[in-house]
Amino acid sequence: ACALQTCISANTYSPEKCDAHLKRLYQCCSKLYQDRAESNGTERGSGSDQENISTACPMQKVVERWLKSHP
């Protein structure tokens, strides 16, 4: 997250230069949501909204949608 913030600050007018940092962050968030689902014994994407909240990550649906559109 710090590397992403530094990149965005340095590339204010070209944020696409930071896509690699953003992808790593979203992959990390995706793993977080997957690990939570496995530890709770639920399928990925199911469970209560409260279980799927992270203060460091966007909502799970946003993460999954972004990763689908940025293979």
mmCIF file of the N, C-alpha and C atoms, coordinates in Angstrom:
data_MODEL
# 
_entry.id   MODEL 
# 
loop_
_atom_site.group_PDB 
_atom_site.id 
_atom_site.type_symbol 
_atom_site.label_atom_id 
_atom_site.label_alt_id 
_atom_site.label_comp_id 
_atom_site.label_asym_id 
_atom_site.label_entity_id 
_atom_site.label_seq_id 
_atom_site.pdbx_PDB_ins_code 
_atom_site.Cartn_x 
_atom_site.Cartn_y 
_atom_site.Cartn_z 
_atom_site.occupancy 
_atom_site.B_iso_or_equiv 
_atom_site.pdbx_formal_charge 
_atom_site.auth_seq_id 
_atom_site.auth_comp_id 
_atom_site.auth_asym_id 
_atom_site.auth_atom_id 
_atom_site.pdbx_PDB_model_num 
ATOM 1   N N  . ALA A 1 1  ? 0.825   -1.193  0.000   1.00 0.00 ? 1  ALA A N  1 
ATOM 2   C CA . ALA A 1 1  ? 0.000   0.000   0.000   1.00 0.00 ? 1  ALA A CA 1 
ATOM 3   C C  . ALA A 1 1  ? 0.869   1.257   0.000   1.00 0.00 ? 1  ALA A C  1 
ATOM 4   N N  . CYS A 1 2  ? 1.988   1.205   0.725   1.00 0.00 ? 2  CYS A N  1 
ATOM 5   C CA . CYS A 1 2  ? 2.880   2.369   0.758   1.00 0.00 ? 2  CYS A CA 1 
ATOM 6   C C  . CYS A 1 2  ? 3.519   2.602   -0.605  1.00 0.00 ? 2  CYS A C  1 
ATOM 7   N N  . ALA A 1 3  ? 3.916   1.528   -1.269  1.00 0.00 ? 3  ALA A N  1 
ATOM 8   C CA . ALA A 1 3  ? 4.521   1.652   -2.597  1.00 0.00 ? 3  ALA A CA 1 
ATOM 9   C C  . ALA A 1 3  ? 3.508   2.220   -3.585  1.00 0.00 ? 3  ALA A C  1 
ATOM 10  N N  . LEU A 1 4  ? 2.260   1.805   -3.462  1.00 0.00 ? 4  LEU A N  1 
ATOM 11  C CA . LEU A 1 4  ? 1.205   2.331   -4.326  1.00 0.00 ? 4  LEU A CA 1 
ATOM 12  C C  . LEU A 1 4  ? 1.017   3.819   -4.081  1.00 0.00 ? 4  LEU A C  1 
ATOM 13  N N  . GLN A 1 5  ? 0.957   4.226   -2.845  1.00 0.00 ? 5  GLN A N  1 
ATOM 14  C CA . GLN A 1 5  ? 0.781   5.644   -2.519  1.00 0.00 ? 5  GLN A CA 1 
ATOM 15  C C  . GLN A 1 5  ? 1.944   6.476   -3.048  1.00 0.00 ? 5  GLN A C  1 
ATOM 16  N N  . THR A 1 6  ? 3.153   5.991   -2.895  1.00 0.00 ? 6  THR A N  1 
ATOM 17  C CA . THR A 1 6  ? 4.334   6.689   -3.406  1.00 0.00 ? 6  THR A CA 1 
ATOM 18  C C  . THR A 1 6  ? 4.262   6.817   -4.919  1.00 0.00 ? 6  THR A C  1 
ATOM 19  N N  . CYS A 1 7  ? 3.879   5.726   -5.587  1.00 0.00 ? 7  CYS A N  1 
ATOM 20  C CA . CYS A 1 7  ? 3.772   5.741   -7.046  1.00 0.00 ? 7  CYS A CA 1 
ATOM 21  C C  . CYS A 1 7  ? 2.710   6.734   -7.506  1.00 0.00 ? 7  CYS A C  1 
ATOM 22  N N  . ILE A 1 8  ? 1.571   6.711   -6.871  1.00 0.00 ? 8  ILE A N  1 
ATOM 23  C CA . ILE A 1 8  ? 0.490   7.638   -7.256  1.00 0.00 ? 8  ILE A CA 1 
ATOM 24  C C  . ILE A 1 8  ? 0.920   9.083   -7.038  1.00 0.00 ? 8  ILE A C  1 
ATOM 25  N N  . SER A 1 9  ? 1.617   9.342   -5.953  1.00 0.00 ? 9  SER A N  1 
ATOM 26  C CA . SER A 1 9  ? 2.095   10.701  -5.689  1.00 0.00 ? 9  SER A CA 1 
ATOM 27  C C  . SER A 1 9  ? 3.096   11.149  -6.757  1.00 0.00 ? 9  SER A C  1 
ATOM 28  N N  . ALA A 1 10 ? 3.934   10.224  -7.184  1.00 0.00 ? 10 ALA A N  1 
ATOM 29  C CA . ALA A 1 10 ? 4.955   10.556  -8.178  1.00 0.00 ? 10 ALA A CA 1 
ATOM 30  C C  . ALA A 1 10 ? 4.396   10.629  -9.600  1.00 0.00 ? 10 ALA A C  1 
ATOM 31  N N  . ASN A 1 11 ? 3.246   10.007  -9.830  1.00 0.00 ? 11 ASN A N  1 
ATOM 32  C CA . ASN A 1 11 ? 2.663   9.936   -11.173 1.00 0.00 ? 11 ASN A CA 1 
ATOM 33  C C  . ASN A 1 11 ? 1.239   10.476  -11.184 1.00 0.00 ? 11 ASN A C  1 
ATOM 34  N N  . THR A 1 12 ? 1.065   11.641  -10.613 1.00 0.00 ? 12 THR A N  1 
ATOM 35  C CA . THR A 1 12 ? -0.260  12.238  -10.484 1.00 0.00 ? 12 THR A CA 1 
ATOM 36  C C  . THR A 1 12 ? -1.017  12.267  -11.810 1.00 0.00 ? 12 THR A C  1 
ATOM 37  N N  . TYR A 1 13 ? -0.332  12.582  -12.881 1.00 0.00 ? 13 TYR A N  1 
ATOM 38  C CA . TYR A 1 13 ? -0.993  12.739  -14.175 1.00 0.00 ? 13 TYR A CA 1 
ATOM 39  C C  . TYR A 1 13 ? -0.936  11.471  -15.021 1.00 0.00 ? 13 TYR A C  1 
ATOM 40  N N  . SER A 1 14 ? -0.360  10.407  -14.493 1.00 0.00 ? 14 SER A N  1 
ATOM 41  C CA . SER A 1 14 ? -0.270  9.127   -15.203 1.00 0.00 ? 14 SER A CA 1 
ATOM 42  C C  . SER A 1 14 ? -0.484  7.969   -14.232 1.00 0.00 ? 14 SER A C  1 
ATOM 43  N N  . PRO A 1 15 ? -1.658  7.878   -13.593 1.00 0.00 ? 15 PRO A N  1 
ATOM 44  C CA . PRO A 1 15 ? -1.878  6.844   -12.583 1.00 0.00 ? 15 PRO A CA 1 
ATOM 45  C C  . PRO A 1 15 ? -1.781  5.425   -13.140 1.00 0.00 ? 15 PRO A C  1 
ATOM 46  N N  . GLU A 1 16 ? -1.959  5.264   -14.462 1.00 0.00 ? 16 GLU A N  1 
ATOM 47  C CA . GLU A 1 16 ? -1.842  3.928   -15.049 1.00 0.00 ? 16 GLU A CA 1 
ATOM 48  C C  . GLU A 1 16 ? -0.447  3.341   -14.867 1.00 0.00 ? 16 GLU A C  1 
ATOM 49  N N  . LYS A 1 17 ? 0.546   4.184   -14.599 1.00 0.00 ? 17 LYS A N  1 
ATOM 50  C CA . LYS A 1 17 ? 1.901   3.703   -14.335 1.00 0.00 ? 17 LYS A CA 1 
ATOM 51  C C  . LYS A 1 17 ? 1.974   2.930   -13.016 1.00 0.00 ? 17 LYS A C  1 
ATOM 52  N N  . CYS A 1 18 ? 0.940   3.020   -12.209 1.00 0.00 ? 18 CYS A N  1 
ATOM 53  C CA . CYS A 1 18 ? 0.923   2.368   -10.899 1.00 0.00 ? 18 CYS A CA 1 
ATOM 54  C C  . CYS A 1 18 ? 0.074   1.099   -10.890 1.00 0.00 ? 18 CYS A C  1 
ATOM 55  N N  . ASP A 1 19 ? -0.378  0.663   -12.062 1.00 0.00 ? 19 ASP A N  1 
ATOM 56  C CA . ASP A 1 19 ? -1.251  -0.510  -12.124 1.00 0.00 ? 19 ASP A CA 1 
ATOM 57  C C  . ASP A 1 19 ? -0.614  -1.761  -11.517 1.00 0.00 ? 19 ASP A C  1 
ATOM 58  N N  . ALA A 1 20 ? 0.691   -1.927  -11.658 1.00 0.00 ? 20 ALA A N  1 
ATOM 59  C CA . ALA A 1 20 ? 1.351   -3.113  -11.091 1.00 0.00 ? 20 ALA A CA 1 
ATOM 60  C C  . ALA A 1 20 ? 1.243   -3.108  -9.565  1.00 0.00 ? 20 ALA A C  1 
ATOM 61  N N  . HIS A 1 21 ? 1.403   -1.932  -8.959  1.00 0.00 ? 21 HIS A N  1 
ATOM 62  C CA . HIS A 1 21 ? 1.269   -1.816  -7.504  1.00 0.00 ? 21 HIS A CA 1 
ATOM 63  C C  . HIS A 1 21 ? -0.176  -2.071  -7.074  1.00 0.00 ? 21 HIS A C  1 
ATOM 64  N N  . LEU A 1 22 ? -1.102  -1.520  -7.827  1.00 0.00 ? 22 LEU A N  1 
ATOM 65  C CA . LEU A 1 22 ? -2.522  -1.695  -7.524  1.00 0.00 ? 22 LEU A CA 1 
ATOM 66  C C  . LEU A 1 22 ? -2.919  -3.164  -7.660  1.00 0.00 ? 22 LEU A C  1 
ATOM 67  N N  . LYS A 1 23 ? -2.409  -3.826  -8.694  1.00 0.00 ? 23 LYS A N  1 
ATOM 68  C CA . LYS A 1 23 ? -2.730  -5.236  -8.886  1.00 0.00 ? 23 LYS A CA 1 
ATOM 69  C C  . LYS A 1 23 ? -2.212  -6.068  -7.717  1.00 0.00 ? 23 LYS A C  1 
ATOM 70  N N  . ARG A 1 24 ? -1.005  -5.800  -7.243  1.00 0.00 ? 24 ARG A N  1 
ATOM 71  C CA . ARG A 1 24 ? -0.467  -6.543  -6.097  1.00 0.00 ? 24 ARG A CA 1 
ATOM 72  C C  . ARG A 1 24 ? -1.323  -6.318  -4.851  1.00 0.00 ? 24 ARG A C  1 
ATOM 73  N N  . LEU A 1 25 ? -1.769  -5.082  -4.639  1.00 0.00 ? 25 LEU A N  1 
ATOM 74  C CA . LEU A 1 25 ? -2.629  -4.793  -3.489  1.00 0.00 ? 25 LEU A CA 1 
ATOM 75  C C  . LEU A 1 25 ? -3.943  -5.558  -3.610  1.00 0.00 ? 25 LEU A C  1 
ATOM 76  N N  . TYR A 1 26 ? -4.566  -5.533  -4.774  1.00 0.00 ? 26 TYR A N  1 
ATOM 77  C CA . TYR A 1 26 ? -5.838  -6.219  -4.964  1.00 0.00 ? 26 TYR A CA 1 
ATOM 78  C C  . TYR A 1 26 ? -5.676  -7.731  -4.866  1.00 0.00 ? 26 TYR A C  1 
ATOM 79  N N  . GLN A 1 27 ? -4.554  -8.279  -5.327  1.00 0.00 ? 27 GLN A N  1 
ATOM 80  C CA . GLN A 1 27 ? -4.309  -9.709  -5.169  1.00 0.00 ? 27 GLN A CA 1 
ATOM 81  C C  . GLN A 1 27 ? -4.190  -10.066 -3.690  1.00 0.00 ? 27 GLN A C  1 
ATOM 82  N N  . CYS A 1 28 ? -3.536  -9.218  -2.950  1.00 0.00 ? 28 CYS A N  1 
ATOM 83  C CA . CYS A 1 28 ? -3.410  -9.425  -1.508  1.00 0.00 ? 28 CYS A CA 1 
ATOM 84  C C  . CYS A 1 28 ? -4.793  -9.379  -0.852  1.00 0.00 ? 28 CYS A C  1 
ATOM 85  N N  . CYS A 1 29 ? -5.598  -8.414  -1.227  1.00 0.00 ? 29 CYS A N  1 
ATOM 86  C CA . CYS A 1 29 ? -6.948  -8.298  -0.673  1.00 0.00 ? 29 CYS A CA 1 
ATOM 87  C C  . CYS A 1 29 ? -7.791  -9.514  -1.043  1.00 0.00 ? 29 CYS A C  1 
ATOM 88  N N  . SER A 1 30 ? -7.656  -9.970  -2.274  1.00 0.00 ? 30 SER A N  1 
ATOM 89  C CA . SER A 1 30 ? -8.396  -11.148 -2.714  1.00 0.00 ? 30 SER A CA 1 
ATOM 90  C C  . SER A 1 30 ? -8.020  -12.355 -1.867  1.00 0.00 ? 30 SER A C  1 
ATOM 91  N N  . LYS A 1 31 ? -6.735  -12.515 -1.600  1.00 0.00 ? 31 LYS A N  1 
ATOM 92  C CA . LYS A 1 31 ? -6.270  -13.623 -0.757  1.00 0.00 ? 31 LYS A CA 1 
ATOM 93  C C  . LYS A 1 31 ? -6.821  -13.482 0.661   1.00 0.00 ? 31 LYS A C  1 
ATOM 94  N N  . LEU A 1 32 ? -6.846  -12.267 1.179   1.00 0.00 ? 32 LEU A N  1 
ATOM 95  C CA . LEU A 1 32 ? -7.416  -12.031 2.500   1.00 0.00 ? 32 LEU A CA 1 
ATOM 96  C C  . LEU A 1 32 ? -8.863  -12.509 2.561   1.00 0.00 ? 32 LEU A C  1 
ATOM 97  N N  . TYR A 1 33 ? -9.661  -12.110 1.564   1.00 0.00 ? 33 TYR A N  1 
ATOM 98  C CA . TYR A 1 33 ? -11.066 -12.511 1.547   1.00 0.00 ? 33 TYR A CA 1 
ATOM 99  C C  . TYR A 1 33 ? -11.202 -14.029 1.384   1.00 0.00 ? 33 TYR A C  1 
ATOM 100 N N  . GLN A 1 34 ? -10.353 -14.627 0.548   1.00 0.00 ? 34 GLN A N  1 
ATOM 101 C CA . GLN A 1 34 ? -10.389 -16.073 0.350   1.00 0.00 ? 34 GLN A CA 1 
ATOM 102 C C  . GLN A 1 34 ? -10.023 -16.800 1.640   1.00 0.00 ? 34 GLN A C  1 
ATOM 103 N N  . ASP A 1 35 ? -8.971  -16.359 2.316   1.00 0.00 ? 35 ASP A N  1 
ATOM 104 C CA . ASP A 1 35 ? -8.555  -16.990 3.574   1.00 0.00 ? 35 ASP A CA 1 
ATOM 105 C C  . ASP A 1 35 ? -9.636  -16.860 4.640   1.00 0.00 ? 35 ASP A C  1 
ATOM 106 N N  . ARG A 1 36 ? -10.293 -15.717 4.690   1.00 0.00 ? 36 ARG A N  1 
ATOM 107 C CA . ARG A 1 36 ? -11.384 -15.537 5.658   1.00 0.00 ? 36 ARG A CA 1 
ATOM 108 C C  . ARG A 1 36 ? -12.518 -16.508 5.395   1.00 0.00 ? 36 ARG A C  1 
ATOM 109 N N  . ALA A 1 37 ? -12.868 -16.660 4.111   1.00 0.00 ? 37 ALA A N  1 
ATOM 110 C CA . ALA A 1 37 ? -13.957 -17.569 3.753   1.00 0.00 ? 37 ALA A CA 1 
ATOM 111 C C  . ALA A 1 37 ? -13.593 -19.003 4.131   1.00 0.00 ? 37 ALA A C  1 
ATOM 112 N N  . GLU A 1 38 ? -12.346 -19.389 3.868   1.00 0.00 ? 38 GLU A N  1 
ATOM 113 C CA . GLU A 1 38 ? -11.915 -20.746 4.200   1.00 0.00 ? 38 GLU A CA 1 
ATOM 114 C C  . GLU A 1 38 ? -11.905 -20.969 5.712   1.00 0.00 ? 38 GLU A C  1 
ATOM 115 N N  . SER A 1 39 ? -11.451 -19.988 6.464   1.00 0.00 ? 39 SER A N  1 
ATOM 116 C CA . SER A 1 39 ? -11.399 -20.154 7.918   1.00 0.00 ? 39 SER A CA 1 
ATOM 117 C C  . SER A 1 39 ? -12.799 -20.145 8.534   1.00 0.00 ? 39 SER A C  1 
ATOM 118 N N  . ASN A 1 40 ? -13.744 -19.495 7.855   1.00 0.00 ? 40 ASN A N  1 
ATOM 119 C CA . ASN A 1 40 ? -15.119 -19.470 8.355   1.00 0.00 ? 40 ASN A CA 1 
ATOM 120 C C  . ASN A 1 40 ? -15.932 -20.638 7.821   1.00 0.00 ? 40 ASN A C  1 
ATOM 121 N N  . GLY A 1 41 ? -15.324 -21.435 6.929   1.00 0.00 ? 41 GLY A N  1 
ATOM 122 C CA . GLY A 1 41 ? -16.036 -22.569 6.359   1.00 0.00 ? 41 GLY A CA 1 
ATOM 123 C C  . GLY A 1 41 ? -17.127 -22.176 5.401   1.00 0.00 ? 41 GLY A C  1 
ATOM 124 N N  . THR A 1 42 ? -16.960 -21.028 4.749   1.00 0.00 ? 42 THR A N  1 
ATOM 125 C CA . THR A 1 42 ? -17.955 -20.573 3.785   1.00 0.00 ? 42 THR A CA 1 
ATOM 126 C C  . THR A 1 42 ? -17.319 -20.500 2.408   1.00 0.00 ? 42 THR A C  1 
ATOM 127 N N  . GLU A 1 43 ? -18.174 -20.389 1.401   1.00 0.00 ? 43 GLU A N  1 
ATOM 128 C CA . GLU A 1 43 ? -17.665 -20.224 0.048   1.00 0.00 ? 43 GLU A CA 1 
ATOM 129 C C  . GLU A 1 43 ? -17.192 -18.800 -0.135  1.00 0.00 ? 43 GLU A C  1 
ATOM 130 N N  . ARG A 1 44 ? -16.297 -18.627 -1.080  1.00 0.00 ? 44 ARG A N  1 
ATOM 131 C CA . ARG A 1 44 ? -15.797 -17.291 -1.399  1.00 0.00 ? 44 ARG A CA 1 
ATOM 132 C C  . ARG A 1 44 ? -16.969 -16.425 -1.822  1.00 0.00 ? 44 ARG A C  1 
ATOM 133 N N  . GLY A 1 45 ? -17.052 -15.248 -1.225  1.00 0.00 ? 45 GLY A N  1 
ATOM 134 C CA . GLY A 1 45 ? -18.110 -14.323 -1.585  1.00 0.00 ? 45 GLY A CA 1 
ATOM 135 C C  . GLY A 1 45 ? -19.376 -14.476 -0.768  1.00 0.00 ? 45 GLY A C  1 
ATOM 136 N N  . SER A 1 46 ? -19.450 -15.514 0.057   1.00 0.00 ? 46 SER A N  1 
ATOM 137 C CA . SER A 1 46 ? -20.634 -15.656 0.898   1.00 0.00 ? 46 SER A CA 1 
ATOM 138 C C  . SER A 1 46 ? -20.294 -15.238 2.315   1.00 0.00 ? 46 SER A C  1 
ATOM 139 N N  . GLY A 1 47 ? -21.227 -15.345 3.193   1.00 0.00 ? 47 GLY A N  1 
ATOM 140 C CA . GLY A 1 47 ? -21.003 -14.901 4.563   1.00 0.00 ? 47 GLY A CA 1 
ATOM 141 C C  . GLY A 1 47 ? -21.621 -13.535 4.759   1.00 0.00 ? 47 GLY A C  1 
ATOM 142 N N  . SER A 1 48 ? -21.605 -13.078 5.974   1.00 0.00 ? 48 SER A N  1 
ATOM 143 C CA . SER A 1 48 ? -22.225 -11.790 6.260   1.00 0.00 ? 48 SER A CA 1 
ATOM 144 C C  . SER A 1 48 ? -21.368 -10.652 5.735   1.00 0.00 ? 48 SER A C  1 
ATOM 145 N N  . ASP A 1 49 ? -21.993 -9.515  5.509   1.00 0.00 ? 49 ASP A N  1 
ATOM 146 C CA . ASP A 1 49 ? -21.255 -8.339  5.064   1.00 0.00 ? 49 ASP A CA 1 
ATOM 147 C C  . ASP A 1 49 ? -20.198 -7.948  6.077   1.00 0.00 ? 49 ASP A C  1 
ATOM 148 N N  . GLN A 1 50 ? -20.486 -8.131  7.351   1.00 0.00 ? 50 GLN A N  1 
ATOM 149 C CA . GLN A 1 50 ? -19.542 -7.761  8.407   1.00 0.00 ? 50 GLN A CA 1 
ATOM 150 C C  . GLN A 1 50 ? -18.261 -8.583  8.308   1.00 0.00 ? 50 GLN A C  1 
ATOM 151 N N  . GLU A 1 51 ? -18.386 -9.868  7.947   1.00 0.00 ? 51 GLU A N  1 
ATOM 152 C CA . GLU A 1 51 ? -17.211 -10.733 7.820   1.00 0.00 ? 51 GLU A CA 1 
ATOM 153 C C  . GLU A 1 51 ? -16.346 -10.332 6.634   1.00 0.00 ? 51 GLU A C  1 
ATOM 154 N N  . ASN A 1 52 ? -16.935 -9.699  5.631   1.00 0.00 ? 52 ASN A N  1 
ATOM 155 C CA . ASN A 1 52 ? -16.225 -9.377  4.403   1.00 0.00 ? 52 ASN A CA 1 
ATOM 156 C C  . ASN A 1 52 ? -15.765 -7.933  4.335   1.00 0.00 ? 52 ASN A C  1 
ATOM 157 N N  . ILE A 1 53 ? -15.602 -7.297  5.479   1.00 0.00 ? 53 ILE A N  1 
ATOM 158 C CA . ILE A 1 53 ? -15.146 -5.910  5.517   1.00 0.00 ? 53 ILE A CA 1 
ATOM 159 C C  . ILE A 1 53 ? -13.687 -5.865  5.935   1.00 0.00 ? 53 ILE A C  1 
ATOM 160 N N  . SER A 1 54 ? -12.931 -5.023  5.272   1.00 0.00 ? 54 SER A N  1 
ATOM 161 C CA . SER A 1 54 ? -11.535 -4.794  5.624   1.00 0.00 ? 54 SER A CA 1 
ATOM 162 C C  . SER A 1 54 ? -11.293 -3.303  5.570   1.00 0.00 ? 54 SER A C  1 
ATOM 163 N N  . THR A 1 55 ? -10.626 -2.772  6.567   1.00 0.00 ? 55 THR A N  1 
ATOM 164 C CA . THR A 1 55 ? -10.328 -1.337  6.551   1.00 0.00 ? 55 THR A CA 1 
ATOM 165 C C  . THR A 1 55 ? -9.201  -1.018  5.587   1.00 0.00 ? 55 THR A C  1 
ATOM 166 N N  . ALA A 1 56 ? -8.434  -2.022  5.168   1.00 0.00 ? 56 ALA A N  1 
ATOM 167 C CA . ALA A 1 56 ? -7.301  -1.793  4.271   1.00 0.00 ? 56 ALA A CA 1 
ATOM 168 C C  . ALA A 1 56 ? -7.628  -2.115  2.818   1.00 0.00 ? 56 ALA A C  1 
ATOM 169 N N  . CYS A 1 57 ? -8.736  -2.787  2.571   1.00 0.00 ? 57 CYS A N  1 
ATOM 170 C CA . CYS A 1 57 ? -9.072  -3.239  1.218   1.00 0.00 ? 57 CYS A CA 1 
ATOM 171 C C  . CYS A 1 57 ? -10.425 -2.696  0.779   1.00 0.00 ? 57 CYS A C  1 
ATOM 172 N N  . PRO A 1 58 ? -10.569 -2.511  -0.539  1.00 0.00 ? 58 PRO A N  1 
ATOM 173 C CA . PRO A 1 58 ? -11.906 -2.196  -1.049  1.00 0.00 ? 58 PRO A CA 1 
ATOM 174 C C  . PRO A 1 58 ? -12.835 -3.381  -0.806  1.00 0.00 ? 58 PRO A C  1 
ATOM 175 N N  . MET A 1 59 ? -14.112 -3.182  -1.008  1.00 0.00 ? 59 MET A N  1 
ATOM 176 C CA . MET A 1 59 ? -15.075 -4.268  -0.841  1.00 0.00 ? 59 MET A CA 1 
ATOM 177 C C  . MET A 1 59 ? -14.688 -5.431  -1.745  1.00 0.00 ? 59 MET A C  1 
ATOM 178 N N  . GLN A 1 60 ? -15.000 -6.633  -1.309  1.00 0.00 ? 60 GLN A N  1 
ATOM 179 C CA . GLN A 1 60 ? -14.608 -7.834  -2.032  1.00 0.00 ? 60 GLN A CA 1 
ATOM 180 C C  . GLN A 1 60 ? -15.094 -7.815  -3.485  1.00 0.00 ? 60 GLN A C  1 
ATOM 181 N N  . LYS A 1 61 ? -16.309 -7.398  -3.733  1.00 0.00 ? 61 LYS A N  1 
ATOM 182 C CA . LYS A 1 61 ? -16.836 -7.367  -5.098  1.00 0.00 ? 61 LYS A CA 1 
ATOM 183 C C  . LYS A 1 61 ? -16.039 -6.413  -5.980  1.00 0.00 ? 61 LYS A C  1 
ATOM 184 N N  . VAL A 1 62 ? -15.596 -5.309  -5.421  1.00 0.00 ? 62 VAL A N  1 
ATOM 185 C CA . VAL A 1 62 ? -14.800 -4.339  -6.170  1.00 0.00 ? 62 VAL A CA 1 
ATOM 186 C C  . VAL A 1 62 ? -13.450 -4.950  -6.530  1.00 0.00 ? 62 VAL A C  1 
ATOM 187 N N  . VAL A 1 63 ? -12.838 -5.633  -5.563  1.00 0.00 ? 63 VAL A N  1 
ATOM 188 C CA . VAL A 1 63 ? -11.543 -6.280  -5.793  1.00 0.00 ? 63 VAL A CA 1 
ATOM 189 C C  . VAL A 1 63 ? -11.671 -7.317  -6.908  1.00 0.00 ? 63 VAL A C  1 
ATOM 190 N N  . GLU A 1 64 ? -12.676 -8.181  -6.807  1.00 0.00 ? 64 GLU A N  1 
ATOM 191 C CA . GLU A 1 64 ? -12.852 -9.230  -7.810  1.00 0.00 ? 64 GLU A CA 1 
ATOM 192 C C  . GLU A 1 64 ? -13.147 -8.658  -9.180  1.00 0.00 ? 64 GLU A C  1 
ATOM 193 N N  . ARG A 1 65 ? -13.962 -7.622  -9.259  1.00 0.00 ? 65 ARG A N  1 
ATOM 194 C CA . ARG A 1 65 ? -14.286 -7.001  -10.551 1.00 0.00 ? 65 ARG A CA 1 
ATOM 195 C C  . ARG A 1 65 ? -13.027 -6.378  -11.163 1.00 0.00 ? 65 ARG A C  1 
ATOM 196 N N  . TRP A 1 66 ? -12.223 -5.685  -10.347 1.00 0.00 ? 66 TRP A N  1 
ATOM 197 C CA . TRP A 1 66 ? -11.007 -5.054  -10.859 1.00 0.00 ? 66 TRP A CA 1 
ATOM 198 C C  . TRP A 1 66 ? -10.035 -6.118  -11.378 1.00 0.00 ? 66 TRP A C  1 
ATOM 199 N N  . LEU A 1 67 ? -9.853  -7.187  -10.612 1.00 0.00 ? 67 LEU A N  1 
ATOM 200 C CA . LEU A 1 67 ? -8.922  -8.246  -11.040 1.00 0.00 ? 67 LEU A CA 1 
ATOM 201 C C  . LEU A 1 67 ? -9.393  -8.930  -12.325 1.00 0.00 ? 67 LEU A C  1 
ATOM 202 N N  . LYS A 1 68 ? -10.695 -9.082  -12.485 1.00 0.00 ? 68 LYS A N  1 
ATOM 203 C CA . LYS A 1 68 ? -11.219 -9.668  -13.740 1.00 0.00 ? 68 LYS A CA 1 
ATOM 204 C C  . LYS A 1 68 ? -10.916 -8.780  -14.941 1.00 0.00 ? 68 LYS A C  1 
ATOM 205 N N  . SER A 1 69 ? -10.994 -7.482  -14.742 1.00 0.00 ? 69 SER A N  1 
ATOM 206 C CA . SER A 1 69 ? -10.789 -6.574  -15.871 1.00 0.00 ? 69 SER A CA 1 
ATOM 207 C C  . SER A 1 69 ? -9.322  -6.201  -16.080 1.00 0.00 ? 69 SER A C  1 
ATOM 208 N N  . HIS A 1 70 ? -8.434  -6.683  -15.197 1.00 0.00 ? 70 HIS A N  1 
ATOM 209 C CA . HIS A 1 70 ? -6.991  -6.420  -15.312 1.00 0.00 ? 70 HIS A CA 1 
ATOM 210 C C  . HIS A 1 70 ? -6.207  -7.731  -15.141 1.00 0.00 ? 70 HIS A C  1 
ATOM 211 N N  . PRO A 1 71 ? -6.358  -8.653  -16.138 1.00 0.00 ? 71 PRO A N  1 
ATOM 212 C CA . PRO A 1 71 ? -5.699  -9.975  -15.999 1.00 0.00 ? 71 PRO A CA 1 
ATOM 213 C C  . PRO A 1 71 ? -4.178  -9.915  -16.012 1.00 0.00 ? 71 PRO A C  1 
# 
